């Protein structure tokens, strides 16, 4: 006798309900019985040793990892954000689970473990099994464990459209012009944020908000919350994870028109749109109350600040390490000094080594650009030598893009500001150039997802004076990282808190065409 489709669905949901009852009954018993026999939990980290909180690319640049059953009947993380052509790799941390596409308990047969076949009624796999699936179309892909879906073992893969065109393209304008803000790509939600900044150089123009750019909707949103104070310019910010929760941490800063600086630290949680003052552990590098952070980057889930600007006095050379997981009152550690004073320095971390390529300095009357370049090993606490960046620049960021440092335009002394992108390869200790973006600028928020996209917006225009609202986006599909860096490190003694001024720029290696200067006034110093 034939069974109707309705009868089939009733039978299926009844079976799922029965499985759910059994799973609820056995779940606590299973965890209790296996608590002393399980192997150590699977720990997935990115190339800098940080926990793979959400969609963090593997070292090959095209794969993201998800643990199946890590710490219970859950996927960790349960949401990942990737691009078209990327692959998700699920690794079983415990037995008895499946990856099955579709809404909870309703397989849709788009993909499933172990091999994208027989998705209904489904197959479970055991600890150590690995299943991968490559997503070729944009969209939102829900999935679940066929056995534990009724108790909430579900996940989502958000797939963005990849590259509309390769290279640089215009993005939507920000809701406001903005300079001296910090750009932060927040991997857990796949969005690019600008933090703070100001809308002009006039006192009172400080911007106490975040702007969120959503790559999926290709649109900007001003977040509703208000940041703790008006010291929003020239901060150091990065994403750090505490007790499994990723947050944006920001340190230091100043207000428009002021010659004083703050040492406070605050956090921002994009998931709840919540800023909060840390309440302790102010940055010791601003003990004088007039020093802005220099170069900054995150390595091994710690924020590093290299150098700084004692406003209208001198550049500084201290290196400070901030550990968000240390006890209150002991989160900062002073490290070895930089070889010379640096400020507004393009800085990034690659495989745990920190690189500086170019930096601003103070010549007694104004901010100038230099070619100062070096590496810093935070574990060995030592400085290494690298080839100097081929052009003088500063007032910009260095970004880790597929294992290379991208120095994004910047600079203020003619022919700067620039739109040139200089690329440092740690594996070969050499510089090259990537495609230039369109509108030369400095002091602009910028960041990257690390593998396919770079985002930049705002900043001062090519005249060095006019604030911008425009955005540009770089897309490079199928990127491949470079070999592990092998800089030559030179051991240096314990740090001494001193300030230096006007370092001599290191001459660049080789020869290079000199850009034709563009006549423009040198803007006055505005910290």
Buried (B, 14 or more C-beta within 10 A) or exposed (E): EEEEEEEEEEEBEEEBEEBBEEBEEEBEEBBEEEEEEEEEEBEBBBBBEBBBBBBBBBEEBBBBBBBBBBEBBBBBBBBBBBBBBBBBBBBBBBBBBBBBBBEBBBBBEBBBBBEBEEBEEBBBBEBEBEBBBEBEEBEEBBBBBBBBBBBEBBBBBBBBBBBEEEEBBEBBBBEBBBBBBBBBBBBBBBBBBBBBBBBBBEEEBBBBBBBBBBBBEBEBEBBEBEBBBBBBBBBBBBBBBEEEEBBBBBBBBBBBBBEBBBBBBBBBBBEEEEBEEBEEBBBBBBEBEBBBBBBBBBBBBBBBBBBBBBBBBBBBBBBBBBBBEBEEEEBBBBBBBBBBBBBBBBBBBBBBBBBBBBBBBBEEEBBBBBBBBBBBBBEEBBBBBBBBBBBBBBBBBBBBBBBBBBBBBBBBBBBBBBBBBBBBBBBBBEBEBBEBBEBBBBBBBBBBBBBBBBBBBBBBBBEBBEBBBBBBBBBBBEBEBBEBBEBEBEEBEEBEEEBBBBBEBBEBEEEEEEEEEEEBEEBEBBB
